[in-house]
Structures are given as C-alpha cells and as structure tokens.
Amino acid sequence: MAHEPRNTDDDDITKTEEAPLKADAGEKSSGLTRRGFLGAVTAIGGTALLGSYSSASASQEFGGWPNSYGCLTDLTKCVGCRSCEEACNKANNLPKPKVSFDDKSVFDETRRPTPQAYTVVNRYADPKDKDKPIYRKIQCNHCKEPACATACPIHAYSKTPEGAVLYNADLCFGCRYCMTACPFYVPAFDYNSALEPKIVKCVLCYDRIKKGGMPACAEACPTGTITFGKRDDLIKMARERIAKNPDKYIDHIYGENEVGGTNWMYISGVPFEQLGFPTNLPNTPLVEQTKGFLSAVPLVLTVWPALFGMCYAATRHRDQSEEEGSKSEKREEGK
C-alpha cells in the first residue's frame, strides 16, 4: 500500500466551522436577534438572486485542488475480507454491526453506506470466472466539485484542498437535498435522530490525512487493493497498470472524469456497469447540468430553505448554550 508521505500546514486546511451567531449589544449571544434575522433575509435573498451566475462562473473556472489526495481501488485485488469496513468502524467510533465482520452472509444482499457503516463491500459475479466473485467497496467518492455541496442551501458541505468532502452536522436541518443530488447515492440520513437530523458519510479520514496519515481503510487493507496518494499520481499509476496488463483491466479509470472527476477512483477487470456503478454520468460537474434550471427556480424556493436552516442552527446553538449554562449553575449550587 504505497503512499506519498506528506506534511500539512494548518493554513492549507479549509476551515469548515461556522462562526457563532452574534447578537445585538445588550442581548445574549446565544439567540438569533431581530436585526440578525432581517439581515439574513436580505443577505440570503441577494445571494439567491446572484447565485446562478456566480456558481456557473465558478464551476467553469475551478478545476479542483491540483495537489489533492485520494484513493485508487483496484477491484481485481479485493478478496472481500471486509478489513476496510472494520477499520472504518473503529476509526469513526461507529457502533458494532449486528453481523460480525467475519460473517460472509452480508454478501447475500446489496448494501449501501448507512449511518452505522460509512463504507460497505458488495459481492458480484465475475462473467469471466463464475467461481471467483468480484468485490466492490463503496463509500463517498469525494467529487472534485461535489453536487451535495451545491445542493445544500446552508453550505453544510465543504470541499477541502486535501480532497475530502466534509459535512458540518451542526448546520444541517435535515432537508436531504444532498441525498437527492449525489450521483452515487452515498449520503445517509440518520432516521434514529428525529429531533437531531443528521447526514453521515465517509470524510476520507480527514483528521488522519492532515496529520500525515492515510485513511483507515487503506491502511488496513491486507491485499493492497486501496492505494492512497496524490490524485495525479494515482491516475498515472492506474494508467500504467492498465497499459501493462491489457488483458487484466478494462481501459477505464472510474472517477477520473465522471461528474468532473472524483478523489476516489477505481480500476476493474470487467465493465463498471456490471458492478453496480452508475455509468450514465456526464464528464462535467453536475452543477453545469443544472445551472439553467436553477436560474429559473423561483426566489422563494431558494431563500426559505436556507433561512429555515439558519434559524434551526441558531435555535440549536441557543438550546445547547442554555443547557450548558443550566448544568454549570447546578454544579455551582452543589459546591
């Protein structure tokens, strides 16, 4: 599992935490004030009016972070051991699955990532050899220009220079537009948290990467199926493998160009459509496909979801502050 060691400066990391909402002078800072509310309406309205033009321009000019990292999955090497699933589970402090990672019965059905499993492995029949199945790992593909971020009305998603697409649960109000927008059907909604709506997905082990490490799944893979490194280097590696072994691989790097490119890519010995990959995707970012439609969407449909989301985030922040304050007072009384 060769990968290029790296050092990351803090200044190079995209900041994804939102600044706390400020209140008017003389008021508590934990709530959304009347002045802030009216200001937000004006700001969001202005953004909605100008958004179509600015988004279209940005999508044409932005070609992704040139020095970003990513992963290359060689599907000819995967043996379905599910070590990647177990490593992901531990790295993200997810609950233990009902079916152990050694139990192969999970392959009897096709699975998708869930709030309890950010990555899953599925089994497919090999048309070349019926006695040797093909295994495919699924997780967020970390698009260079992610549709989920474009669809989110309150910018809960962000693309980092490292290549990871991150999600801020503190901002999410559960609209699930990102789930509809994702061409790979990855973001999962935590239905068990009705009062605390939350979308979950793989974040490319961002905390590990920015410290010079690699995603837990890539580190745990015993067969070298997953290679971590600079995206450009991974593409070169994939092309070399395909060129040297034309009988082993099909001539296609999945994710090199799909929807503008992704930071998680695949090479395979059989056509990708036979392994459940969506293959009818354009080579341009999805925002390019929808900018004409978005320019015709009524203003109210773009303003109000964002406004409600902002109000939700502000209310949640206030409630959390009040709860912390109450706990602090009880501690003081107990002294």
N, C-alpha and C positions, 0 to 999 in steps of 0.2 A: 504494500500500500504506500507507494511513494507519494510524497507531497512536499511542496516547497515551504521550508520554514519561513516565518515572517515575523516582523515586529510591527506593531500598530501603535501609532501615536494617537492620543486621546482626541487631538484636534481633528483627526481624519474621520472620526466616527460621527455619523449623523445623529443629532440629538432628537430623540423621539418623545421625551417627556414634555408635557404641556405646562406652561407657567400657570400658577394658581390664579383664579379669577379675582380681581381686585374690586373692592367696594368703595363707595364714596367716602369722603372724610367724615369721621364721626360714626360710621357704621361698622358692624363686624365684617371681617373679610371672608367669612365662610358662606355668604349667600350671594345671590345674583341680584344686583340693585336695579332700580328703575332706569337709571341713566345707562347702566351697562346693558340692560335689556334692549332699550331703544337704539343704543349704539350698535348692538349686534345685528338688529334688524336691518339697519342701514348698511352695515358692512357686508352682511351676507347677501343682501339684495344687490349691492354693487358688484360683488363677486359673481353672482349668478348671471348678471347682465353681460359681464365681460368674460365669463369663464370659457365659453365656447371658443372664442377667438384665441385666448391665451393658451388654453390647453392644446388646441390644434397646432399652434406655433411651436410650443414646447415639444410636442411629440415628434415633430419633424426634425428638430434640431438635436434633441437628446438621443445619443446612441448608446446609452448605458455607461456604467463606470468602466473605463478601459482596463483598470488594474484589479477588477473584482475577482473574487474567488468563487469556486463552485465545486461540483462533484460530477464525475463521469461514472455511470453504472454500466458495466459490461455484462449483459444478460446471458452471455454464453458461459459465464463463470459461476453464476449463482446456483447454489445447491439447495436452497430453501431451508437453511438451518435456523433462520429467524433470530440469529445473534444480533442483527441490527435492531429488531423490534425490542429485544430485551435491553439493549444498551440505551435505546431512546427512552424506554420506560423509566430506567434508573436516572438518566441524565435530567429528565424533566419532572422527576418525583411524581409520576403517574401511579394510580392505583394498580395493584397486581391484577392481571387478567383472570377471568373465571376459568379459562382454559390455559394450562401451563404452556410455556414457550417450547416445550419438548413435544407437545401433542400435535401431531400432523393432521388431525381431523379438521382443523381450521381450514385446510385447503379444499374441503368439500364444497365450500361456497365462496363466491367472490366477495371480497371485503373492500371497504373504503376507510380512509382515516376517520377517526372519531375523537371526541373529547378525551377518551381514555387511551387512545393509541394514535399518535401523530404519524406513524408510519406502519404500513402493513405489507405483507408479502402474499401474493396470489400465485396459484399454480395453473399452467396452461399446457395443453397437449402440444407436443412437438410434431409437426407434419412430416418431418424428416425421419424421426425415430420415435415411434409410439411408446417405447419402453423407457424413454428418457424425457421427462417433462421439463418445461421451461418455467422458471420462477421470475416474477417481476415485483420489484419493490416500488411502493407508491408513497409519495409524500409531497409536500409543496414543491413545485418546480422553480420557485423564485424567479419569476419573469423579470426581464430587464426593464420592461415598462409595464408593471402589473395592473391588470384590469380591476382587481379588487380595490386598489388604491384610488383609481379613477372613479369607481362607482361609489365609494364611501363618501357620504355627504358631510362628514365631520372630520375627515382626514385621520381616522384611527389607524390607517396603514401608512407605512413609510418604507422606501427603498434606501438601503444604506450603501455607501461606497464599497463595503465588503462584499456585497452581492445578496445579502439576506433581505427578505421582505418581512418586516416586523409588524406586530399588531399591538395596539395600546388598549387593553381591556377597560381601562378607566374612562375612556371616551365613548366606548361602544354603547348604543342604546337598543341594539337588537333588531335593526331593520332588515338585516340579512341580504342587502343588495350585493355584498361581496360574494356570497354563495352563488347568486344568480350570474354574476359577471365572470367568475372564474371559469376559464375554458377547460380546466382539468378537474373540476368538481371537488376541490380539496377542502376549503374552509368548512369546519364542522360547528354546529350550534349545540351548546350545552343545554339541552332541554330540562336537565335536572335543576337548573338555577333560574327558575321563572322570574324571581324578583331581582336577580343579578344577571341579566342577559350577557352572554359571553361567547365569543367566537374563538376557537382554538385551532392551531395548526403548527406544523414544523416551522421553526425560525432559524434553521441551519446551524443550530447550536451557536448562536451569535456570541454569547459570552465567552465561549471556549475559543472561537476564532480570533476575537480581538485580543486575546491573551497569548496568541501564537500557537494555539492548538488546532484541532480539527474536529468536525462533527463526530459525536459519539458512535454513530452507526458505522462510519468509515473506519474508525479506529478499531472497532470490534470485529469487523468482517474478517473471517479466517481465510477466505479464498482470494482476496484481492479484487473482489467484484466492484467495490467502490473506491475510486481514486479521488483524492482531494487535492486541489491546487489552483493556480491561476486559470481562469476560464480560457484564455487564449492558448495556454499550454495544453490544456485538456483537449481542445479541438485538434491541435497538432498531433497529440498522442493518438486520438481516435482515428484520424486520417491515416496515420502510419500503420495502425493495426489493420485497418480495412484494406489498405494497399498491399500489405504483405500477406494477407490471408483472404483473398477474394472469394474463396470457396467457403469460408467460415462465416463471413459477415456480409450483410447486405450493405450497399453503398449509400448509407444514410445515417447522419448523426441527428437523432431526435432531440430537438431543443436548440440546435444551432441557429435555426431561422424561424421556427414556429412562433407565431404571435410576436415577432420581433426579436426572438431569442430568449432563452432561459439560462439560469445559472446552474440548474441541474439537468444533465444531459444523459442520453442513453445510446448504446450501440447494441445491435442484435444480429442473430443469425437467421431470423425469419422476419417477414414484413411486420411492422408495428401494429397494423390493424388486427392481426391475428392474436395480439396480446392485450387487446382492450384499450390501446392508445387511441385517442381521437386524432384522426388523420385528415380531417377536412378543414384544418385551421389555416388561416392566411399567414403569410410571412411578414406581414406588417402588424404593429401593435393594434390591439382591438379598439383603442380609442380612435384610431384612424378610420375604422369601420363604422363608428357610431357618431362621429362629430357632426354629421349633417342632421342626424335625428336629434341630437342633444340641443342643437341651436334652435330647434323648433318646439322644444318642450316648454310649456307654459311656466312662467316665472314662479308661480305658487308651488309647483311640484318640485322645484329645486330649492326654494327658500325654506319652506316649512319643515321638511325632514331635518335639515341642518339645524334649524332653530330649535326644534324639539330636542334634538340630540344634545345641543349645547345646554339647554335648560336641564335636561336629565343629568348631564355631567356635573353641572353646578349644584343641583339638589343633592346628588350623591356625595359630592365633596362636603357640602354643608352637614349632611347627616353624619358622615364619618367624623367630622370635626366635633360635632355635638356629642357623639358617642365617646370620643376620646376625652373630651372635657368632662363628661359625667364620670368616667372611670377615674380621672385624675382627682376629682372632688371627693369621691368615695375613699380613695387612698389617703387623702389628706385628713378626712374625718376619722379614719381608722387609726391614725397615729396618736 
